[in-house]
Structure formats: C-alpha cells, structure tokens
Amino acid sequence: MRRWLTTFLLALALAGCGGRETRDSNESEAAPALWELAHADGRPAGYLFGTIHALPAGAEWQTERITTSLEHSDSLVVEVAALDDSAAIASVFTQLARAPGQPPLAARVVAEQRPALADALDKVGRSPRDFADIETWAAALILAQAAGEAENRENGVDRALLVANRTRPIVELEGAAGQFAVFDRLPEAEQRILLGAIVAETNDRPAQSERLAAAWQRGDMKAIAAEARSGVLASPPLREALLDGRNRAWAARIAGLADQGGRPFVAVGAAHMAPPGGLPDLLAASGFAVRRIQ
C-alpha cells in the first residue's frame, strides 16, 4: 500500500489540478493566477496563489511577481507541509482506509459502471481482491492515483515552494490526516458516487490533466472553474465536502492570520481559487480588497 502513496494521491480531488509530462514551457509563457490581499484601510494582507501538484521536469513557472510577493510575505500557508514524509502519509492512510468486511468492489458501483470498473482495474494492474478490506473512498483514491502514475508530482509547485522556503514559518491548513479525514467522513452513498466518478474519468485522465496543466500555466481561471464543476465535483454533496466547505474554513483561517497583522503567502490547489465560492470571492466578501496581479 505504501507504494500507492509515495506520489501523494491526495492531490486528486483535494487539489483540483494535476499535470503530465507532455507540455514544454518557459518563463515567458507562464502566468499562473496570483492575487493580492489588502485590508479595508489599504494595509497589505497577503497573497493567494493557486498551485498545481505536478509539472513536467524542468518546467518554468516562477515569475517576477511571484518572487516579489513571496519576499513581501511573512509566512507560507499550504494544505500539507510534510509532502516528503511518504511513510507518515501511508500510515495515516492505512489507519483510515482499512475496514474488514467490505462488500465486493463491483457491488459499490451501479451495474452500468461495472464493466468500466473491471476495465479500470485491469489498466492499473489491480484485482478486486485488493480492495476486500478497503473503504470505498480509499478504493477510489487508490484507483485514481494508479491511473495517474505518470504524473510527476516531484515537480509540483507546492513541493517547490516548500523546498525553497528558508526563513518563513510554514502554516499547514489541514495536513495529511486532515485531508484523508475529509474523505473518511463521507457517508457511504457519497463515497460510492466518488468511486463511480473516478471510474468514469479513468480514460479521460491524461487529457484532463493536460487541459488543467495548460490552463493553470496561462492563469485561465475560467477553464479551471469549468473543470472544477465536472467529474467528482459535479456532485453537489461531494463539491460541498471536498471544495466549498473547506474553502470557507480556509478563508476564515487566512482572514485570522491577516487580522493578526500577518502577510501570508497562501499556496493551495488552483481549484480552491475558482469562482464561485473560491478563496478570492470569500475573502472579498469578508471585507478584504482582493486584486488579481497576475
């Protein structure tokens, strides 16, 4: 099971953006979305940066605005700080994912999806027996991660920001345990919707990843918002649990940091920035001046 987790499968639905090693890029083309926050009286309050969790090796995404914004920040705010601690992530996943006596995996999707499930299992080299004691949400994430094994998460933007950080305190919004708990708290009916959506997306995963990577690099939030309303997040209960509800909690946390005089550089998955209900919208509604600067 640990091997399934070393590329950090959390990025699937929680991050909203993954990329593949198919697109060359250079700094002159890169303009990922970045916002500046200010208090009502004009005092600086921080920055919002929508990230992507996998990029081609050597891809350039840093810009002068990103560098300057980091220099003007006093903390780095991320979803999960210990991205490199795969052993700890695997341990948390195992504790939450295992539950003896689960129904057969095929019984956890509607009849019409069973051929697609069998095909998905075959493509990733898994057997239904592998999931006999695995909860439905965890089975969905395992399938999604296995289908995206070609994605190079070692070159993710979150990881790069953490590695480059030397002096700023790191603020963790959830951590691995918190993110897995989001899935673990889902009612079984919603876990099965999640599994069905993952099965349905298996064949389109490479194309979707490429679309998201291209949209992220050019800062196309309209395209990212459209992707964030499809697939797993097309289900209102799943969207509330995996995106909207977490956005509200994060916005309150970010506002608290800014209200204490901080200037956080918030780097989270780009889907969390997408309107409606993204972090820029929520922080603007709470009284901050939010201005897109890239």
N, C-alpha and C positions, 0 to 999 in steps of 0.2 A: 504493500500500500504506500510506503514512503516514496517509491519512485513516481507514483502518480502525482505527488505533491511538490516535487522539487522545482517545478516551473510555476508554482504559485497559482493554482487553479481558481483562487478567489477572484481573480480579475474578470472572470466570465461575465456574471451578471452584475456584480457589485461595481465594477469599474465602468462598464459600458463600452470600452474601447480596447481592441487588440489589433495588432498589425502583423503582417507577414513579410518575409524577406524577398519581396518581389519588386520593390519600387526604389529606384535611386533618388537621392535628394541632395540638396545643398543648401547652405545657409541663406543664399539669396532668395530661395523659394519658400523657406519656412516662415510661417507667421501664425503659430498656434495661438488660440484665443487667450487673452490676458486682460484682467480688469483691475482698476484702481479703486480703492475704497477711501472715503473721507467722511469725517463726522459732519454734522449739520453746520458747524462753525468753520469748516474748512480744514481742520486738523487731519493729517494723514492717519488712516486707519488700517492700512494693509493692502494686500493684493490677492486676487483669485486667479489661479492658473489651472486650466483643465488639462489633465495629463493623458497619456496613452501608455499602456503597460507592456508593449512590445514594439520594437522598431528594427529595421534591417541593421546589420552590423555596419558601423561607420556612418549611419545617417546623421545629418546635422540638423539640429532643431534650436540650438541656442541662438538668441538674438540679443542685440544691444539692450533692448527694452527689458528682456527677462533678466539679464545680468544686472542692470541698474536697479530693477525692482527688488532683486534679492539683496543687493547692497544696502538698500533703504529699509529692509525688514529686520526685525529683531527676533524672529522665531520662524521655524519651518514646520508647517502643520500638514500632516499626512494621514492617510487612512490607517496604515500599518507601518510601524517603524522597523521591525525586525524582519525585513524581507528575505534576508540571507539565512535565517535560522530555520532551515527546512525541517530539522529534527523536531523542533518545538511545534512547528505548524502541523507536521504529521501526527504528533502525539495528541494535539487538540482535536484534530480531525477524527482520529481513531476513537477517541473517547466519546465524541458526539455521534459519530456515524454508525457505530455498531449497535445493533439491537437484534437479538436472536428471534427467530420465528417470523420473519417477514414473509409475505406472500410471494409467489414467483414473480419475477420482474415483468413478465408478459401480462400478468394479471393487473399490473399497476398502470397500464395504458389502455385506452379504448381499443376495441377489437380492430378497428380500421388502421390503427397505428402499429399493430404487432408485426406485420411484415417489415415495416420501416425500422422497427426496433431490432429485429433479427439482423437486418442488413447493417445497421449501425454497429451492433456488437461484432459482427464479422469484420467490418472495416477496421476496427480498432483492436482486433485480436482478443476480445473478451468473451467469456462464457456466461450464460445466465447463472451458473453455479457461483460465480464470483460475487454475486450480489445477494446470496441467500440470507446473510445477516447484516445487510447494509440498508439503512433507511433510504426512503425514496429520494429525498433531496440530495443525499450524498451520492446515490447512484447517478443522478442527473449531472452532478458536478464532475464525477469521475469520467462519464462519457464525454462531456464537453471538453475536459482537459485532454483526454486521449485523442479526441478528434482534432485538437489544435496543437499537437505536439511539435509541429514545425515552427510554431511561433517562437520568436527569440525574445523571451522575457528578460534575458540577461541585459538587453539593451533598452529596457523600459525607462521611461523618463523619471518615474518615481525613484527607481533604484539609482539613477544617475544623480539626482538631486541629493539623495541621502549620502551617497559616496562622496560627493563634492563638498558636503557641508562640514565645516570645521569648527565653527565658533557659535553658531546659533543653537539655542535649545530646540529640541525636537518635541513637538506636541503630537500625540497619537490620538486620533479621533475614536478609533474602535479597537484596533489590534486584531490579530488572527482569531482569537477566541470570540471576540465580539462579532466579527463578521460571520463566522460559521454559525454562531448562535442565531443570527438573523434567519438563516435557513432552517435551523433546527426547531425554531418556534413556529414555523409554518404549519397550519393544520394539514392533515394528510391529503385532503382533497386538493389543496393548493400545491402541495409537493408533487402530486400526480400531474397537475397542469404544467408545472415546471418540467417534469420529466418528458411529457409529451411535446412541449415546445422545443426542448433540446433535441429530441429525436427528429422532429420536423426540420430543424435547422442544420442537421449534420451535413447534408450535401451542399448547402449554401455557405457553410462556414468559411471556406477560403475566400470566396467572392465578397462576403460580408466584411471580413477582416480587411481586405484590400480597400473596400469602399471607405471604411471607417478611418483607416490609416491616411488615405488621401484627403479625406475631409478634415481630419484633425490637423494635418500639416498646413493646410491652407486656411485654417481657422473658420471653417464653414459650419457655424453652429446650426444653421437651418437643416443641413444634411444630417448632422449628429442628432438633432432633435427628432428628425423623422425616423432614424434608426432606433432611437430610444423609445419610440412608440410601437415598435414591431417586436415580433418574436416573443420572448419571455415577458417583456414589459408591455405587451399588448393586453395582458390580463390585468384588469383593474386591481384585484386583490394583491397580485404579485407586484405590480408597479407601486402600490402603496407601501408594501412591506420592504421591498428592495431598493426603492428610489425615493419616493416622495416623503415618506415618514422619516427616513434617515436624513434627507435634506433639511427638514425642519429642525431636527435635533442638532445637526451640524451648524446650521445658521445661528441657532441660539448660542452654541459654544463659541463660534467665531465672533459673534457680537460681544460676548462676555470678555474675550481676550482684548478686543479693540476698546471696549469701555473701560478696561483697566489700564489703558494707556499704551497697549501693545500695538505693534505694526506687523501682524503675522503675514507670512507668505504661504497661502493655502494652496497646496498642490494635491488635487484629488481627481479621480476619473472624470473625463470631459462630459460624460452623460449627466453628471451632477450639476453642470452649468447650464444645461439645455432648458430653454423655456418650453412650456410654462412651468413654474414651480421650481426652477433651478436656484442655485445659491445667489446669483446676482439679483434675481427677482425678489427672493425672500429678504435679502439684506436691504434692498432698496425700500421694500415695504416696511421694514423696521426702522427706517429713518436715516440710513446711510446714503450718501451720494455715491452712486456706482457708475463708473465711466470706463467703457472699453478703450484700452490704449493700444491694443494690438489684435 
